[in-house]
Amino acid sequence: MFAAGAFTELAAKYFLRHLPLYLALILLFVTGLGFGAVATHKLSPVQKDDLARYIAGVYNSLGDNYEATAPRGEVFVQSVTENVVKTAGLLFLLGLTVIGAPLILAVVFVRGFVLGFTVGFLVQETMVQGLILSTTCILPHNLLVVPALLLGAGGALSFSATALKTMLGLSKDGIYAQFASTTFLTFCSACLFVLAALVETYLTPILAQFGSGFLI
């Protein structure tokens, strides 16, 4: 109990200390969402038709055996590879390089842009069907993906800032302590990404089958 209380206190102090950083990341992500939603209005009629046909294929697949068309093992591995390896791992490495910090901001913005574009296009083109598909197939695992992304990005940027200040002689904070914090935050981010992969693999198909009943 004492250890849990001490850990909670340390975590609270850390996030209060870095609150401006995480608020900035949230704002950046939301900005990406907004730009993604607006970008759907810039598509040409041909591009909209191609995407609409693709979405129609997704609707049709919801009525079939989901597990047969998309084996759960493949879905899980792909999700873990994309998020844990290519996102959490990439953010960690970019933070260690210090000069890669701007790319961390780019990753957060792009992930927000892609999510905003996807949901925006679905809702814009197919209205109720798009809203149902977004709620059942996109929202559940992204409720974990977004915090994981922000957690990993915040830890990586925090390390970059501390390392840069130390190299310039502007701070005497221990870089090793910050490295330990960043490593732990990356681990927590990776765990959230794995949970998101489990949700996407095992819960999303159930919700998709349930939602497909409203698409008929």
C-alpha positions as CSV (number, residue, x, y, z in Angstrom):
1,M,0.0,0.0,0.0
2,F,2.8,2.4,0.9
3,A,4.7,1.7,-2.3
4,A,1.5,2.3,-4.4
5,G,0.9,5.5,-2.6
6,A,4.5,6.7,-3.1
7,F,4.3,5.8,-6.8
8,T,1.0,7.7,-7.2
9,E,2.5,10.7,-5.6
10,L,5.6,10.6,-7.8
11,A,3.4,10.2,-10.9
12,A,1.2,13.2,-9.9
13,K,4.2,15.4,-9.3
14,Y,5.7,14.4,-12.7
15,F,2.5,15.2,-14.6
16,L,2.0,18.4,-12.8
17,R,5.5,19.5,-13.5
18,H,5.1,18.6,-17.2
19,L,1.5,19.7,-17.5
20,P,2.2,22.5,-20.1
21,L,4.0,20.0,-22.3
22,Y,1.1,17.5,-22.3
23,L,-1.4,20.3,-22.8
24,A,0.6,21.4,-25.8
25,L,0.6,17.8,-27.2
26,I,-3.1,17.5,-26.7
27,L,-3.6,20.8,-28.5
28,L,-1.3,19.6,-31.4
29,F,-3.2,16.3,-31.7
30,V,-6.6,18.1,-31.7
31,T,-5.2,20.4,-34.4
32,G,-4.3,17.4,-36.4
33,L,-7.8,16.1,-36.0
34,G,-9.2,19.3,-37.2
35,F,-7.0,19.5,-40.3
36,G,-7.8,15.9,-41.1
37,A,-11.5,16.5,-40.9
38,V,-11.2,19.7,-43.1
39,A,-9.0,17.8,-45.6
40,T,-11.9,15.5,-46.5
41,H,-13.5,18.5,-48.3
42,K,-10.4,18.9,-50.5
43,L,-10.8,15.5,-52.1
44,S,-11.6,15.3,-55.8
45,P,-14.8,13.5,-56.9
46,V,-12.7,10.5,-58.2
47,Q,-10.9,10.2,-54.9
48,K,-14.2,10.3,-53.0
49,D,-15.6,7.6,-55.2
50,D,-12.7,5.3,-54.7
51,L,-12.8,5.8,-50.9
52,A,-16.6,5.3,-51.0
53,R,-16.2,2.0,-52.8
54,Y,-13.7,0.9,-50.3
55,I,-16.0,1.8,-47.4
56,A,-18.8,-0.1,-49.1
57,G,-16.6,-3.2,-49.2
58,V,-16.0,-2.8,-45.5
59,Y,-19.7,-2.6,-44.9
60,N,-20.2,-5.8,-46.9
61,S,-17.4,-7.6,-45.0
62,L,-19.1,-6.8,-41.7
63,G,-21.9,-9.1,-42.7
64,D,-19.5,-12.0,-43.4
65,N,-17.4,-14.1,-41.0
66,Y,-15.0,-11.4,-39.7
67,E,-12.6,-13.9,-38.4
68,A,-12.4,-15.7,-41.7
69,T,-11.6,-12.5,-43.6
70,A,-9.2,-11.1,-41.1
71,P,-7.5,-13.7,-38.8
72,R,-7.2,-12.3,-35.3
73,G,-3.6,-13.3,-35.0
74,E,-2.7,-11.3,-38.0
75,V,-4.7,-8.3,-36.8
76,F,-3.0,-8.4,-33.4
77,V,0.6,-8.7,-34.8
78,Q,0.0,-5.9,-37.3
79,S,-1.4,-3.6,-34.6
80,V,1.5,-4.3,-32.2
81,T,4.0,-3.8,-35.0
82,E,2.5,-0.5,-36.1
83,N,2.0,0.9,-32.6
84,V,4.5,-0.6,-30.2
85,V,7.4,-0.9,-32.6
86,K,6.9,1.8,-35.2
87,T,5.3,4.4,-32.8
88,A,6.4,3.9,-29.2
89,G,9.8,2.7,-30.3
90,L,10.3,5.4,-32.8
91,L,9.2,8.2,-30.3
92,F,11.7,6.8,-27.8
93,L,14.6,6.8,-30.3
94,L,13.7,10.3,-31.6
95,G,13.8,11.5,-28.0
96,L,17.2,10.1,-27.4
97,T,18.7,11.8,-30.4
98,V,17.5,15.2,-29.1
99,I,17.6,16.6,-32.7
100,G,14.7,14.3,-33.5
101,A,12.3,16.2,-31.2
102,P,10.5,18.1,-34.0
103,L,9.7,14.7,-35.6
104,I,8.0,13.7,-32.4
105,L,5.7,16.6,-32.8
106,A,5.2,15.6,-36.5
107,V,4.2,12.1,-35.4
108,V,1.6,13.4,-33.0
109,F,0.1,15.7,-35.6
110,V,0.1,13.1,-38.3
111,R,-1.7,10.5,-36.1
112,G,-4.3,13.1,-35.3
113,F,-4.6,14.1,-38.9
114,V,-5.2,10.5,-40.0
115,L,-7.8,9.8,-37.3
116,G,-9.6,13.1,-38.1
117,F,-9.5,12.4,-41.8
118,T,-10.8,8.8,-41.4
119,V,-13.7,9.7,-39.1
120,G,-14.5,12.9,-41.0
121,F,-14.7,11.2,-44.3
122,L,-16.9,8.4,-42.9
123,V,-19.4,10.7,-41.4
124,Q,-19.4,13.2,-44.3
125,E,-19.9,10.6,-47.0
126,T,-22.1,8.0,-45.3
127,M,-23.7,9.9,-42.4
128,V,-25.3,7.5,-40.0
129,Q,-23.5,4.5,-41.4
130,G,-20.1,6.3,-41.0
131,L,-21.0,7.3,-37.5
132,I,-21.8,3.7,-36.6
133,L,-18.7,2.4,-38.2
134,S,-16.5,5.0,-36.5
135,T,-18.1,4.3,-33.1
136,T,-17.8,0.5,-33.3
137,C,-14.6,0.0,-35.3
138,I,-12.4,3.1,-34.7
139,L,-13.3,4.6,-31.3
140,P,-12.8,1.7,-28.9
141,H,-9.1,1.0,-29.4
142,N,-8.3,4.6,-30.1
143,L,-9.4,5.4,-26.5
144,L,-6.2,3.6,-25.5
145,V,-4.1,4.5,-28.6
146,V,-4.4,8.3,-28.1
147,P,-3.2,8.3,-24.4
148,A,-0.4,5.9,-25.3
149,L,0.7,8.2,-28.1
150,L,0.7,11.3,-25.9
151,L,2.4,9.5,-23.0
152,G,5.2,8.3,-25.2
153,A,5.6,11.6,-27.0
154,G,5.6,13.5,-23.7
155,G,8.3,11.3,-22.2
156,A,10.5,11.5,-25.3
157,L,10.2,15.3,-25.5
158,S,10.9,15.7,-21.8
159,F,14.2,13.8,-22.2
160,S,15.2,15.8,-25.3
161,A,14.6,19.1,-23.4
162,T,16.5,17.9,-20.3
163,A,19.4,16.6,-22.4
164,L,19.6,19.8,-24.4
165,K,19.6,22.0,-21.3
166,T,22.3,19.9,-19.8
167,M,24.5,20.0,-22.9
168,L,24.1,23.8,-23.0
169,G,24.9,24.2,-19.3
170,L,21.4,25.6,-18.5
171,S,20.4,22.8,-16.2
172,K,22.0,20.6,-13.6
173,D,19.1,18.0,-13.5
174,G,20.3,14.5,-13.7
175,I,20.0,13.2,-17.2
176,Y,20.1,9.6,-16.0
177,A,17.0,10.1,-13.8
178,Q,15.2,11.6,-16.8
179,F,16.3,8.7,-19.0
180,A,14.8,6.3,-16.4
181,S,11.6,8.3,-16.4
182,T,11.4,8.3,-20.2
183,T,12.1,4.6,-20.4
184,F,9.3,3.9,-17.9
185,L,6.9,6.1,-19.7
186,T,7.7,4.4,-23.0
187,F,7.1,1.0,-21.3
188,C,3.7,2.3,-20.1
189,S,2.9,3.6,-23.6
190,A,3.8,0.2,-25.1
191,C,1.6,-1.5,-22.6
192,L,-1.4,0.7,-23.5
193,F,-0.7,0.0,-27.2
194,V,-0.8,-3.7,-26.5
195,L,-4.1,-3.3,-24.7
196,A,-5.4,-1.3,-27.7
197,A,-4.3,-4.1,-30.0
198,L,-6.2,-6.6,-27.8
199,V,-9.3,-4.4,-28.0
200,E,-8.9,-4.1,-31.7
201,T,-8.4,-7.8,-32.2
202,Y,-11.1,-9.2,-29.8
203,L,-13.6,-6.5,-28.9
204,T,-13.8,-4.5,-32.2
205,P,-15.1,-7.6,-34.2
206,I,-17.9,-8.1,-31.7
207,L,-18.8,-4.4,-31.8
208,A,-18.5,-4.4,-35.7
209,Q,-20.9,-7.4,-35.9
210,F,-23.3,-5.7,-33.6
211,G,-23.1,-2.4,-35.5
212,S,-23.5,-4.1,-38.9
213,G,-27.1,-4.9,-37.8
214,F,-27.8,-1.2,-38.1
215,L,-26.2,-0.9,-41.5
216,I,-28.6,-3.2,-43.3
